[in-house]
Amino acid sequence: MNVVEQVDKIAAENHAQKVIGITMEIGEVSTIVPELFLDAFNWAKKRTSFLQKAELEMIIIEGRTYCRACGEIYCTTEYGKNVRTAAALKLFF
């Protein structure tokens, strides 16, 4: 897990005794599944020098989309989950 490796390396370079927490901002429409990422983090942190007891805080950043046609900004997932027809797709492109 690259995040755990990077934080462990930074902690070593800065002569830290331990890392107590990590805060990550994750985009709502990213490919990260928060529950699975947390499970992987908890598994990986046990295999490090500095993150053994670290907690992970994930801040989910809402997906926002700018519509060039009307100039509005809207919640990406609000429309992405409800688009069911080719006619509806034309409204959003």
QUISUL-V875353 format. One record per pair of residues at least 24 apart in sequence whose C-alpha atoms are under 10 Angstrom apart, sorted by the first residue. I is the first residue (numbers start at 1). J is the second residue. D is the distance in Angstrom with one decimal. If there is no record, write none. Layout:
# QUISUL-V875353
I:J:D
I:J:D
This chain:
# QUISUL-V875353
1:37:9.5
1:40:7.6
1:41:7.4
1:43:9.5
1:44:6.7
1:45:9.1
2:41:9.9
2:44:9.6
3:41:8.5
3:44:9.6
3:45:9.9
4:40:9.8
4:41:7.1
4:42:9.7
4:44:6.8
4:45:6.4
4:46:9.9
4:47:9.3
4:48:7.9
4:50:9.6
4:51:7.8
5:44:8.7
5:45:8.8
5:47:9.7
5:48:7.8
5:49:10.0
5:51:9.7
7:45:10.0
7:48:9.6
7:50:8.4
7:51:8.1
8:45:8.9
8:48:6.6
8:49:6.8
8:50:5.9
8:51:6.8
9:48:9.5
9:49:9.2
9:50:8.9
10:50:9.7
11:49:9.0
11:50:6.8
11:51:9.0
12:49:8.4
12:50:7.8
16:50:7.7
17:49:9.1
17:50:6.8
17:51:9.7
18:49:7.8
18:50:4.5
18:51:6.3
18:52:8.0
18:53:8.3
18:54:8.2
19:49:9.3
19:50:5.5
19:51:5.2
19:52:8.0
19:53:7.6
19:54:5.7
19:55:8.7
20:50:8.5
20:51:7.0
20:52:8.6
20:53:6.4
20:54:4.3
20:55:6.3
20:56:8.9
21:51:8.0
21:53:8.2
21:54:4.7
21:55:4.5
21:56:5.8
21:57:7.4
22:51:9.3
22:54:7.1
22:55:6.3
22:56:5.0
22:57:6.1
22:58:8.4
23:55:8.5
23:56:6.0
23:57:4.6
23:58:5.9
23:59:7.3
24:56:7.6
24:57:6.2
24:58:4.9
24:59:6.1
24:60:8.4
25:57:8.6
25:58:5.9
25:59:4.7
25:60:5.9
25:61:6.5
26:58:6.7
26:59:6.1
26:60:5.0
26:61:5.8
26:62:8.9
27:58:10.0
27:59:8.4
27:60:5.8
27:61:4.7
27:62:6.4
27:63:6.5
27:64:9.8
28:59:9.4
28:60:5.8
28:61:5.5
28:62:5.2
28:63:5.4
28:64:9.2
28:76:9.0
28:77:8.2
29:60:9.4
29:61:8.7
29:62:7.8
29:63:5.9
29:64:9.3
29:76:8.0
29:77:7.6
29:80:10.0
30:60:9.8
30:61:9.6
30:63:8.8
34:58:7.5
34:59:9.7
34:60:8.7
67:92:7.6
67:93:7.9
68:92:9.6
68:93:8.5
69:93:8.0
